[in-house]
Amino acid sequence: MDLDEDSAADSFFADLIAAVEQQLTNPSTRYVKETCDRLIKEGLEEDEAKEMIAECLAEETDAMFRSKRAFDEKSYRSRLGSINPEG
């Protein structure tokens, strides 16, 4: 990855974090807040929890573009449910 790609990746991840922060306050994505709370209870810092959630969002977004399909909320929820902070 060159510097432009690193910068673009950092910018994209910042956008994902911003999306996660919006989801944390949106009543229709209460499951994101529940996941964040669970991860914090399991020992992660809030920023770490948001990053793990953002990774799930990135994976689901990538799958959406690669498969040329709509966002699959069920799949996203499943990804969130499978987050294990201990690896």
C-alpha angles and dihedrals in degrees: 000000000000126000094270091052091047090050092048091048091050090049092048091050090049088053090050091051089051089051091050090050089053091048090052090063099036114099091213091061097044088138089069090057090046090052092048091049091049093051092049090048088052090057108272124130114244093252091051091050091051090049092053091049090048089053089056090049090050092050092049092045090050091050089049093054095041092050094039091230138126122273108284107219092184090056091046091051090049091051090051091049092054096054109123112187091201091061 
